[in-house]
Amino acid sequence: MENGAAQPVIVAIDGPSGTGKSSTSKAVAAQLGLSYLDTGAQYRAITWWMVTNGIDIEDPTAIAAVAGKPEILSGTDPAAPTITVDGIDVAGPIRTQEVTAKVSAVSAVPEVRDRITELQRSLAASTEQGIVVEGRDIGTTVLPDADLKIFLTASPEARAARRSGELKGADVHSTREALIKRDAADSSRKTSPLAKADDAVEVDTTELTLAQVIECVVTLVEEKRAAR
């Protein structure tokens, strides 16, 4: 291995929904030859499992009792990320409105966060070339020693427009209300809330195209690699 051969670089990308987090993270990972992990999909997957198995989402004790049961596997290829629960492909089902509406409540349960955080850390630790991990508490809680932390933001209007474009049949106004509600839930929960790490680079994507955001993040990663 030649001197300066790429050491694994761990990149944490946090921020609320609709900031371009997933598209950016996948593209950056693909461009730089890194693995990719969508941690939100893991929380959606455990939520889907709870809903499917009739667990009372209003009852944190009931959720906590079964948090260890589902087997969640995440494929980390940015070109084709996969997610299965107990061997079932749930990439489609976890994106429904039903799961979206319930994911904050399930994610707030400490036992769920402990379980999923452990999964995320072991995936990040086992990556050979490095990984881009996107979520809401990666830089603060899951991987506080990440080589690079990025916090994406955008105005509520821009985020709602993007999300309603992604969620078929959603109108911008109701999407904006739902986003603000979810932000409030995720930012105020006791266990690892959505927050910007002190050493994170903030990137406001409101006025940027996706290509510009990707270019900005790729540059930040390359600078970080060069500095090592």
Salt bridges, closest charged atoms under 4 A:
ASP38 OD2 - ARG95 NH2 3.01
GLU98 OE2 - LYS102 NZ 3.49
ASP137 OD2 - ARG113 NH2 3.14
ASP147 OD1 - ARG228 NH1 3.19
GLU157 OE2 - ARG176 NE 2.99
GLU166 OE1 - ARG163 NH1 2.72
GLU177 OE2 - ARG176 NH1 3.76
ASP183 OD2 - ARG159 NH1 2.94
ASP186 OD2 - ARG136 NE 2.71
ASP186 OD2 - ARG182 NE 3.47
ASP186 OD1 - ARG189 NH1 3.40
ASP199 OD1 - LYS149 NZ 3.06
GLU202 OE1 - LYS196 NZ 3.97
